[in-house]
Amino acid sequence: MDDPSNTQIQTNLNDLRQLIDNLGSTVNQQHQTLITSRADIAQQAAARSSDELTRQVVMLRRTLEDLERRVKAQEKEREKLRALQDVGAMINSSLDLDQVLMVVMDAIIDLTKAERSILLLKSEETGELDVRVYRNMDRDAIEKSSFDISRSIVRSVSETGEPVVTMNAMSDSRFAAQESIISYNLRSILCVPLKIKDMIIGVIYADNRVQSGVFGDTDRDLLASFANQAAVAIENARLFQQIRNHLTEITEMRDLMDNVFASIASGVITIDDEQRIALYNRAAERLLGYPQTAVIQQSYRQILETLGVSVEPLVEDVRHNGGTQNTEIDLVVNRRPGVTTLNLTLTPLRDFEQETLGVAMVLNDVTEKKRLESVRRYLPPALVDQIRDLDAAQRPQHRIMSVLFADVRGYSTFSEHVDPEKLIQIMNGYFTIFVNAIETFEGLTDKFMGDAVMALYNTPLNPQRKHAERALRTALMIQENMRAYLAEMSEDRRLHFGVGIHTGEAVVGNVGSNLRKDYSAIGDAVNLAKRIQENAGGDEILISQATYELVKDWVAVKTLAPIRVKGRQTLEQIYQLTATHIP
């Protein structure tokens, strides 16, 4: 839109020109009349006045033409300033670097009427000038290979920060000798720095290879002013792009960490320096049975107390003293039967500078591991791996099974004269022979009782069809291996053993208290096996009537006198194993 004041000035100038033209026309007519009429003194004076008036009219016309030129020049300047203002507002309205660069290049063409323009930015990595955008008069992108410029002028401007303008580079003493000027036949050149304070971030270059005198000092100053605005807009866009890239990286890293924490099997809880829960992953949610939405940014003391996780002293110790703390806790989890055992590891949460930011807790469910460990204490590993339902197998139940007791004879007298450490060493040697035989035939080592060991066959943990046969074969293996073991031992360390075996019904399952439970069997069958073993002599194997009936096809026995055992009214028939006919 035209400026109203400028339009009025133009109107006034047109009116003035019309008046001068009318005055000139009138004076010219009078002058012609005087020339054609007879001259006298008065007419000659009038003619001279007419000549003077004509000369003044000519002067007025020249003055008017000069005034019009100046008004046009001012209007052109005003248009450029107005365009500069509009472009400045436009480039500062966007933070997209590519869009800003395109607007800047289009503005350069509009402001300078250059044939071609180029914008170069300094690389943040190398510091070298990299070409970012090319443009021509039609605002088309120019092929890089066809854009030949004066590199020396660009380099000079980028180093000194001083703008350069030349109306004809071919005849300019500053540049005429430069190879690029001659080779590329460059004429009008305008080059200004993109500068923020004292830092040069790039260069704007414009030229015209055909016409000379396209650019002047006014164009230089105008483009330099524009370049200052453009530099700020470009730098803002670059900073915005960097921030956006950083935010993208942070978001991607956060999403990755969230996915990592969500996918790992271990529960992870982090407590920040304000003692609030900052991270609570899905595994922790599953292990503790408490939703994430009810935990995040809440006081860790309140939440852990609600969950029954009493670890506040450990958390505070790690917060103040560093180091690592480890503990196991038993708790009842919502919608999960029984007691869950969790292993907790607490470590300081630190930043890159090793400043403590809080505490990280890693939770692992070791319930199954603990149960398996408790079973492995008395069951061969091969059998542990075969158990499909450990909970069901450990629940108390009635069961027909074979029970074996093996006892070292003369232990009490022997132990009175032997050093404790040596005594343990000797007994461990005997027990090793017992346990190896038990495991060979997949028996369950129930417990050690002083100088005796108890083994079970056909429990829910080791179900077996020929359990009586396995118990007897175990006793035979103990007998055979013990002969070889005693043959290599000095007389003062030799001890003998007695074995008792019975087959009958007992109750088997976890026995104990909430603090400790062991898998064991109780009942009449266990008591009778123990009483039979107590009647065995050195290196003897005694079996009950019930066991004999199951193995009589391949053993030779000596029938002993019936015995009365504690807790029973009837006599019990027992047999001493003398030989076997193992098929």
C-alpha positions as CSV (number, residue, x, y, z in Angstrom):
1,M,0.0,0.0,0.0
2,D,1.3,3.5,-1.0
3,D,2.2,6.0,1.7
4,P,-0.6,8.7,1.7
5,S,1.9,11.5,2.3
6,N,4.1,10.4,-0.5
7,T,1.1,10.2,-2.8
8,Q,0.2,13.8,-1.9
9,I,3.7,14.9,-2.7
10,Q,3.5,13.3,-6.1
11,T,0.1,14.9,-6.7
12,N,1.5,18.3,-5.8
13,L,4.5,17.8,-8.1
14,N,2.2,16.9,-10.9
15,D,0.1,20.0,-10.3
16,L,3.3,22.2,-10.2
17,R,4.6,20.6,-13.4
18,Q,1.2,21.5,-15.0
19,L,1.4,25.1,-13.9
20,I,5.0,25.4,-15.1
21,D,4.0,23.9,-18.5
22,N,1.1,26.3,-18.7
23,L,3.3,29.2,-17.8
24,G,5.9,28.1,-20.3
25,S,3.3,27.8,-23.0
26,T,1.9,31.3,-22.3
27,V,5.4,32.9,-22.2
28,N,6.3,31.1,-25.5
29,Q,3.2,32.4,-27.2
30,Q,3.8,36.0,-26.1
31,H,7.4,35.7,-27.2
32,Q,6.4,34.6,-30.6
33,T,4.0,37.4,-30.9
34,L,6.7,40.0,-30.0
35,I,9.1,38.5,-32.5
36,T,6.6,38.8,-35.4
37,S,5.4,42.3,-34.6
38,R,7.3,45.6,-35.6
39,A,9.9,46.2,-33.0
40,D,10.0,49.4,-31.1
41,I,11.6,50.3,-27.8
42,A,8.8,49.1,-25.7
43,Q,8.4,45.9,-27.6
44,Q,12.1,45.2,-27.4
45,A,12.0,45.6,-23.6
46,A,9.0,43.3,-23.5
47,A,10.9,40.8,-25.6
48,R,13.8,40.9,-23.2
49,S,11.5,40.3,-20.3
50,S,9.9,37.4,-22.1
51,D,13.4,35.8,-22.7
52,E,14.2,36.2,-19.0
53,L,10.9,34.6,-18.1
54,T,11.4,31.8,-20.5
55,R,14.8,31.1,-18.9
56,Q,13.3,31.1,-15.5
57,V,10.6,28.6,-16.7
58,V,13.4,26.4,-17.9
59,M,15.1,26.6,-14.5
60,L,11.8,25.8,-12.8
61,R,11.4,22.7,-15.0
62,R,15.0,21.6,-14.2
63,T,14.4,22.1,-10.5
64,L,11.1,20.2,-10.7
65,E,12.8,17.3,-12.5
66,D,15.5,17.2,-9.9
67,L,12.9,17.3,-7.2
68,E,11.0,14.5,-8.9
69,R,14.2,12.4,-9.1
70,R,14.9,12.9,-5.4
71,V,11.3,12.0,-4.5
72,K,11.5,8.9,-6.6
73,A,14.8,8.0,-5.0
74,Q,13.3,8.5,-1.6
75,E,10.3,6.4,-2.6
76,K,12.6,3.7,-3.7
77,E,14.5,3.9,-0.4
78,R,11.2,3.8,1.5
79,E,10.1,0.8,-0.5
80,K,13.3,-1.0,0.3
81,L,13.1,-0.1,4.0
82,R,9.4,-1.2,4.0
83,A,10.4,-4.4,2.3
84,L,13.2,-4.9,4.9
85,Q,10.7,-4.4,7.7
86,D,8.3,-6.9,6.1
87,V,11.0,-9.5,5.5
88,G,12.4,-9.0,9.0
89,A,9.0,-9.7,10.4
90,M,8.6,-12.7,8.1
91,I,12.0,-14.4,8.9
92,N,11.5,-13.9,12.6
93,S,8.0,-15.5,12.5
94,S,9.4,-19.0,12.0
95,L,11.9,-21.2,13.9
96,D,12.2,-23.7,11.1
97,L,15.8,-23.3,9.8
98,D,15.1,-24.5,6.2
99,Q,12.0,-22.2,5.9
100,V,14.0,-19.2,7.3
101,L,16.8,-19.8,4.8
102,M,14.3,-19.9,1.9
103,V,12.7,-16.7,3.0
104,V,16.1,-15.0,3.4
105,M,17.2,-15.9,-0.1
106,D,13.9,-14.8,-1.7
107,A,14.2,-11.5,0.2
108,I,17.8,-11.0,-1.1
109,I,16.5,-11.3,-4.7
110,D,13.7,-8.9,-4.0
111,L,15.8,-6.3,-2.2
112,T,18.8,-6.2,-4.5
113,K,17.4,-7.3,-7.8
114,A,20.4,-9.6,-8.1
115,E,20.7,-12.2,-10.8
116,R,21.9,-14.9,-8.4
117,S,22.3,-15.2,-4.7
118,I,23.9,-17.7,-2.3
119,L,23.9,-18.2,1.5
120,L,26.8,-19.9,3.2
121,L,26.9,-20.9,6.9
122,K,29.8,-21.8,9.0
123,S,29.9,-25.5,10.0
124,E,29.7,-26.0,13.8
125,E,32.1,-29.0,13.5
126,T,34.7,-27.7,11.0
127,G,34.3,-23.9,11.0
128,E,34.3,-24.0,7.2
129,L,31.7,-22.2,5.1
130,D,29.1,-24.6,3.7
131,V,26.7,-23.6,1.0
132,R,23.1,-24.0,2.3
133,V,20.9,-22.3,-0.3
134,Y,21.2,-21.1,-4.0
135,R,18.7,-18.8,-5.7
136,N,18.3,-17.0,-9.1
137,M,15.9,-14.2,-10.2
138,D,13.1,-16.6,-10.8
139,R,13.6,-18.0,-7.2
140,D,14.6,-21.3,-8.6
141,A,17.2,-23.5,-7.0
142,I,20.5,-23.4,-9.0
143,E,22.6,-26.4,-9.6
144,K,25.7,-26.2,-7.4
145,S,28.0,-27.0,-10.3
146,S,26.7,-24.0,-12.2
147,F,27.1,-21.5,-9.4
148,D,30.6,-20.1,-9.8
149,I,31.4,-17.3,-7.4
150,S,34.4,-15.3,-6.2
151,R,35.7,-17.4,-3.3
152,S,38.3,-14.7,-2.4
153,I,35.6,-12.1,-1.8
154,V,33.5,-14.6,0.3
155,R,36.6,-15.5,2.3
156,S,37.5,-11.9,2.8
157,V,34.1,-11.0,4.1
158,S,33.9,-14.0,6.4
159,E,37.3,-13.2,7.9
160,T,37.0,-9.4,8.3
161,G,33.3,-9.0,8.8
162,E,33.3,-6.0,6.4
163,P,30.7,-6.0,3.5
164,V,32.0,-5.7,-0.1
165,V,30.3,-4.1,-3.1
166,T,31.7,-3.5,-6.6
167,M,29.9,-2.1,-9.5
168,N,32.2,-3.8,-12.1
169,A,34.6,-6.4,-10.7
170,M,36.3,-6.7,-14.0
171,S,37.6,-3.1,-13.7
172,D,37.8,-2.8,-9.9
173,S,41.4,-2.6,-8.9
174,R,40.7,-4.6,-5.8
175,F,39.4,-7.7,-7.6
176,A,40.3,-7.4,-11.4
177,A,43.3,-9.6,-11.0
178,Q,41.5,-12.4,-9.2
179,E,41.3,-15.6,-11.2
180,S,37.6,-16.3,-10.4
181,I,36.6,-12.7,-11.5
182,I,38.3,-13.2,-14.9
183,S,37.3,-16.9,-15.4
184,Y,33.6,-16.5,-14.5
185,N,33.3,-13.0,-16.1
186,L,31.8,-11.5,-12.9
187,R,30.4,-8.0,-13.0
188,S,28.3,-6.6,-10.1
189,I,29.0,-8.3,-6.8
190,L,27.5,-7.7,-3.3
191,C,28.7,-9.7,-0.3
192,V,27.8,-9.1,3.4
193,P,28.5,-11.0,6.6
194,L,25.9,-12.8,8.7
195,K,27.0,-11.5,12.0
196,I,25.7,-11.7,15.6
197,K,27.5,-9.2,17.8
198,D,31.2,-10.0,17.0
199,M,30.6,-13.6,15.8
200,I,30.3,-14.3,12.0
201,I,28.1,-17.3,11.4
202,G,28.0,-17.0,7.6
203,V,28.0,-14.9,4.4
204,I,25.4,-13.6,1.9
205,Y,26.7,-13.3,-1.7
206,A,24.8,-11.8,-4.6
207,D,26.0,-10.9,-8.1
208,N,25.1,-10.1,-11.7
209,R,27.3,-11.5,-14.5
210,V,25.7,-9.4,-17.3
211,Q,25.2,-5.8,-16.0
212,S,27.6,-3.5,-14.3
213,G,26.5,-0.9,-11.7
214,V,23.6,-3.0,-10.4
215,F,24.6,-2.5,-6.8
216,G,25.6,0.6,-4.9
217,D,26.5,1.7,-1.4
218,T,22.8,1.9,-0.6
219,D,22.3,-1.7,-1.6
220,R,25.3,-2.7,0.5
221,D,24.0,-0.9,3.6
222,L,20.5,-2.2,3.1
223,L,21.7,-5.8,2.7
224,A,24.0,-5.5,5.7
225,S,21.1,-4.3,7.8
226,F,19.0,-7.2,6.5
227,A,21.9,-9.6,7.1
228,N,22.0,-8.6,10.8
229,Q,18.3,-9.5,11.2
230,A,18.7,-12.6,9.1
231,A,21.7,-13.7,11.2
232,V,19.7,-13.5,14.4
233,A,16.8,-15.4,12.8
234,I,19.1,-18.1,11.4
235,E,20.9,-18.5,14.8
236,N,17.5,-18.7,16.6
237,A,16.4,-21.3,14.1
238,R,19.6,-23.3,14.5
239,L,19.4,-23.2,18.3
240,F,15.8,-24.2,18.1
241,Q,16.7,-27.1,15.8
242,Q,19.5,-28.1,18.2
243,I,17.0,-28.0,21.2
244,R,14.5,-30.0,19.2
245,N,17.1,-32.6,18.3
246,H,18.2,-32.8,21.9
247,L,14.6,-33.2,23.0
248,T,14.1,-35.9,20.4
249,E,17.2,-37.7,21.6
250,I,16.1,-37.3,25.2
251,T,12.6,-38.5,24.4
252,E,14.0,-41.5,22.5
253,M,16.4,-42.3,25.3
254,R,13.6,-41.9,27.8
255,D,11.3,-44.2,25.8
256,L,14.2,-46.7,25.4
257,M,14.8,-46.6,29.1
258,D,11.1,-47.0,29.8
259,N,11.0,-50.0,27.5
260,V,14.1,-51.5,29.1
261,F,12.8,-51.0,32.6
262,A,9.4,-52.3,31.5
263,S,10.8,-55.4,29.8
264,I,13.3,-56.6,32.5
265,A,12.1,-59.2,34.8
266,S,13.5,-57.6,37.9
267,G,11.5,-55.0,39.7
268,V,13.1,-51.5,39.8
269,I,12.2,-48.7,42.2
270,T,14.1,-45.5,42.3
271,I,13.8,-43.0,45.2
272,D,14.8,-39.4,44.4
273,D,16.6,-36.9,46.7
274,E,13.2,-35.7,47.9
275,Q,12.5,-39.2,49.2
276,R,9.7,-39.8,46.6
277,I,9.4,-42.8,44.3
278,A,10.5,-41.6,40.9
279,L,10.5,-44.9,38.9
280,Y,8.4,-48.0,39.5
281,N,8.5,-50.5,36.6
282,R,6.0,-53.1,35.5
283,A,8.0,-55.9,37.2
284,A,7.8,-54.1,40.5
285,E,4.1,-53.6,40.0
286,R,3.7,-57.3,39.4
287,L,6.0,-58.4,42.3
288,L,4.4,-56.1,44.9
289,G,0.8,-56.2,43.6
290,Y,0.5,-52.4,43.7
291,P,-0.3,-50.2,40.7
292,Q,2.2,-47.7,39.4
293,T,-0.4,-44.9,39.4
294,A,-0.7,-45.1,43.2
295,V,3.1,-45.0,43.7
296,I,4.8,-42.5,41.5
297,Q,5.8,-39.3,43.2
298,Q,4.6,-40.6,46.6
299,S,6.7,-40.8,49.8
300,Y,8.6,-44.0,49.7
301,R,8.2,-44.5,53.4
302,Q,4.4,-44.5,53.2
303,I,4.3,-46.7,50.1
304,L,6.8,-49.3,51.4
305,E,5.2,-49.4,54.8
306,T,1.8,-50.0,53.1
307,L,3.4,-52.8,51.0
308,G,5.1,-54.4,54.0
309,V,8.6,-53.8,52.7
310,S,10.4,-52.7,55.9
311,V,13.7,-51.4,54.4
312,E,13.8,-47.8,55.5
313,P,17.0,-48.2,57.6
314,L,18.8,-49.7,54.6
315,V,17.5,-46.9,52.3
316,E,18.7,-44.2,54.7
317,D,22.1,-45.9,55.1
318,V,22.6,-46.1,51.3
319,R,21.5,-42.4,51.0
320,H,23.9,-41.1,53.6
321,N,26.8,-43.5,53.4
322,G,26.7,-45.0,49.9
323,G,27.7,-48.6,49.4
324,T,25.3,-51.5,48.6
325,Q,22.8,-53.2,50.8
326,N,21.2,-56.6,50.3
327,T,18.4,-58.3,52.1
328,E,15.6,-60.8,51.7
329,I,12.0,-60.2,52.9
330,D,8.9,-62.4,53.1
331,L,5.6,-60.7,52.4
332,V,2.0,-61.5,51.3
333,V,1.2,-60.1,47.9
334,N,-2.3,-59.3,46.8
335,R,-4.0,-62.0,44.7
336,R,-1.0,-64.3,45.2
337,P,-1.2,-67.4,47.4
338,G,1.3,-68.0,50.1
339,V,4.3,-66.0,51.1
340,T,6.5,-64.4,48.5
341,T,10.3,-64.1,49.1
342,L,12.0,-61.1,47.6
343,N,15.7,-60.4,47.3
344,L,16.3,-56.6,47.5
345,T,19.5,-54.9,46.4
346,L,19.9,-51.2,47.2
347,T,22.5,-49.0,45.6
348,P,23.1,-45.2,45.4
349,L,21.6,-43.5,42.3
350,R,24.3,-41.2,41.0
351,D,24.7,-38.7,38.1
352,F,27.7,-38.4,35.7
353,E,29.6,-36.5,38.3
354,Q,29.0,-39.2,40.9
355,E,26.7,-37.0,42.9
356,T,24.1,-39.0,44.8
357,L,20.6,-38.3,43.5
358,G,18.8,-41.0,45.5
359,V,18.6,-44.7,45.9
360,A,17.8,-47.5,43.4
361,M,16.2,-50.7,44.5
362,V,16.2,-53.9,42.5
363,L,13.7,-56.6,43.5
364,N,13.9,-60.3,42.4
365,D,11.4,-62.9,43.3
366,V,13.4,-65.8,44.8
367,T,10.4,-67.7,46.2
368,E,10.8,-70.6,43.8
369,K,14.6,-70.5,44.1
370,K,14.4,-70.8,47.9
371,R,12.0,-73.7,47.7
372,L,14.2,-75.5,45.2
373,E,17.2,-74.9,47.4
374,S,15.3,-76.3,50.4
375,V,14.5,-79.4,48.3
376,R,18.0,-79.7,46.9
377,R,19.4,-80.1,50.4
378,Y,17.9,-83.6,50.5
379,L,17.0,-84.5,46.9
380,P,19.3,-85.3,44.0
381,P,19.4,-82.5,41.4
382,A,18.2,-84.8,38.7
383,L,15.0,-85.4,40.7
384,V,14.5,-81.7,41.4
385,D,14.3,-80.9,37.7
386,Q,11.6,-83.5,37.2
387,I,9.2,-82.0,39.8
388,R,6.4,-80.3,37.9
389,D,4.4,-78.9,40.9
390,L,6.7,-78.2,43.8
391,D,3.9,-76.7,45.9
392,A,1.6,-79.7,45.5
393,A,4.5,-82.1,46.2
394,Q,5.3,-80.3,49.5
395,R,1.8,-80.2,50.8
396,P,1.3,-82.7,53.7
397,Q,-0.3,-86.0,52.6
398,H,-0.5,-89.7,53.5
399,R,1.9,-91.9,51.5
400,I,3.1,-95.5,51.3
401,M,6.9,-95.3,51.3
402,S,10.1,-97.0,52.3
403,V,12.2,-95.5,55.1
404,L,15.9,-96.2,55.6
405,F,17.9,-95.3,58.7
406,A,21.7,-95.8,58.7
407,D,23.7,-95.3,61.9
408,V,27.4,-95.3,62.8
409,R,28.1,-97.8,65.6
410,G,30.3,-96.9,68.6
411,Y,30.1,-93.2,67.8
412,S,29.6,-92.0,71.4
413,T,32.6,-93.8,72.8
414,F,34.8,-92.8,69.8
415,S,33.9,-89.2,70.0
416,E,35.1,-88.9,73.6
417,H,38.7,-89.3,72.6
418,V,38.8,-87.4,69.3
419,D,39.4,-83.7,68.6
420,P,36.1,-82.0,67.4
421,E,37.5,-80.9,64.1
422,K,38.9,-84.4,63.4
423,L,35.7,-86.0,64.5
424,I,33.6,-83.9,62.1
425,Q,36.1,-84.8,59.3
426,I,35.8,-88.5,60.0
427,M,32.0,-88.4,60.3
428,N,31.7,-86.5,57.0
429,G,33.6,-89.3,55.3
430,Y,31.0,-91.8,56.5
431,F,28.1,-89.6,55.7
432,T,29.5,-89.1,52.2
433,I,29.3,-92.8,51.5
434,F,25.7,-92.9,52.9
435,V,24.5,-89.9,50.7
436,N,26.2,-91.1,47.5
437,A,24.4,-94.4,47.8
438,I,21.1,-92.7,48.6
439,E,21.3,-90.4,45.6
440,T,22.4,-93.3,43.3
441,F,19.0,-94.9,43.8
442,E,17.2,-91.5,43.9
443,G,16.3,-91.5,47.5
444,L,15.5,-88.4,49.4
445,T,18.0,-87.5,52.2
446,D,15.6,-86.4,54.9
447,K,18.0,-85.4,57.6
448,F,21.2,-86.0,59.6
449,M,20.7,-86.8,63.3
450,G,24.0,-86.9,65.1
451,D,25.6,-90.1,63.8
452,A,22.6,-91.2,61.8
453,V,21.0,-90.4,58.4
454,M,17.4,-90.9,57.3
455,A,16.3,-91.5,53.7
456,L,12.9,-91.6,52.1
457,Y,11.7,-93.4,49.0
458,N,8.4,-92.9,47.1
459,T,7.5,-89.4,48.5
460,P,5.6,-87.0,46.3
461,L,9.0,-85.4,45.5
462,N,10.5,-88.7,44.3
463,P,7.6,-91.0,43.3
464,Q,8.9,-94.6,42.7
465,R,7.3,-97.9,41.8
466,K,9.9,-100.3,43.4
467,H,10.8,-98.1,46.3
468,A,11.5,-101.0,48.7
469,E,13.9,-102.4,46.2
470,R,15.7,-99.0,45.9
471,A,16.0,-98.7,49.6
472,L,17.5,-102.2,49.9
473,R,19.9,-101.6,47.0
474,T,21.0,-98.4,48.8
475,A,21.8,-100.4,51.9
476,L,23.8,-102.9,49.9
477,M,25.8,-100.2,48.2
478,I,26.6,-98.6,51.6
479,Q,27.8,-102.0,52.8
480,E,30.0,-102.6,49.7
481,N,31.5,-99.1,49.7
482,M,32.1,-99.1,53.4
483,R,34.2,-102.3,53.2
484,A,36.5,-100.6,50.7
485,Y,36.6,-97.4,52.8
486,L,37.4,-99.1,56.0
487,A,40.1,-101.2,54.4
488,E,42.1,-98.0,53.6
489,M,41.5,-96.4,57.0
490,S,43.7,-96.8,60.1
491,E,42.4,-98.9,62.9
492,D,41.9,-96.0,65.2
493,R,39.5,-94.3,62.8
494,R,37.4,-97.3,61.8
495,L,33.7,-97.3,62.7
496,H,30.9,-99.6,61.6
497,F,27.3,-99.0,60.7
498,G,23.9,-100.5,61.1
499,V,20.9,-100.1,58.7
500,G,17.1,-100.5,59.3
501,I,14.5,-100.4,56.5
502,H,10.7,-100.5,56.7
503,T,7.9,-100.0,54.2
504,G,4.6,-98.5,55.4
505,E,2.3,-95.4,55.5
506,A,3.5,-92.1,56.8
507,V,2.6,-88.4,56.5
508,V,5.0,-86.5,54.4
509,G,5.3,-82.7,53.7
510,N,6.8,-79.5,55.0
511,V,7.2,-79.7,58.7
512,G,8.2,-76.8,61.0
513,S,7.2,-73.2,61.8
514,N,6.8,-70.0,59.8
515,L,10.5,-69.2,60.5
516,R,11.8,-72.5,59.2
517,K,10.3,-75.6,57.5
518,D,11.8,-78.8,56.4
519,Y,10.4,-81.5,54.1
520,S,10.1,-84.7,56.2
521,A,8.0,-87.7,57.0
522,I,6.4,-88.5,60.4
523,G,4.3,-91.5,61.6
524,D,4.5,-95.1,62.5
525,A,6.5,-96.2,59.4
526,V,9.3,-93.8,60.3
527,N,9.3,-94.9,64.0
528,L,9.5,-98.6,63.1
529,A,12.3,-98.1,60.7
530,K,14.3,-96.2,63.4
531,R,13.6,-99.0,65.9
532,I,14.8,-101.7,63.5
533,Q,18.0,-99.8,62.8
534,E,18.6,-99.5,66.6
535,N,18.6,-103.3,66.7
536,A,21.1,-103.8,63.9
537,G,24.7,-104.8,64.8
538,G,27.8,-103.6,63.2
539,D,27.6,-103.7,59.4
540,E,24.2,-105.4,59.5
541,I,21.2,-104.7,57.3
542,L,17.8,-105.4,59.0
543,I,14.4,-105.2,57.2
544,S,10.8,-105.4,58.3
545,Q,8.2,-108.0,57.4
546,A,6.5,-105.5,55.0
547,T,9.7,-104.7,53.2
548,Y,10.7,-108.4,53.0
549,E,7.5,-109.2,51.2
550,L,8.4,-106.8,48.5
551,V,12.0,-108.0,47.9
552,K,11.9,-111.7,48.9
553,D,12.3,-112.9,45.3
554,W,15.9,-111.8,45.1
555,V,17.3,-111.7,48.6
556,A,18.4,-114.3,51.2
557,V,17.7,-113.4,54.8
558,K,18.1,-114.8,58.3
559,T,14.9,-114.7,60.2
560,L,15.4,-113.1,63.6
561,A,13.3,-113.3,66.7
562,P,10.4,-111.0,66.8
563,I,11.0,-107.7,68.7
564,R,8.8,-105.4,70.6
565,V,9.4,-101.8,69.7
566,K,8.4,-98.7,71.6
567,G,4.9,-97.5,70.9
568,R,3.7,-100.9,69.6
569,Q,1.9,-103.8,71.4
570,T,2.5,-106.5,68.9
571,L,5.8,-108.1,68.1
572,E,7.5,-107.2,64.9
573,Q,9.2,-109.8,62.7
574,I,12.5,-108.6,61.3
575,Y,15.1,-110.1,59.0
576,Q,18.8,-109.9,58.6
577,L,20.0,-109.6,55.0
578,T,22.6,-112.3,54.3
579,A,22.8,-112.5,50.5
580,T,21.2,-111.2,47.3
581,H,20.4,-112.6,44.0
582,I,20.1,-109.3,42.1
583,P,18.5,-109.9,38.7
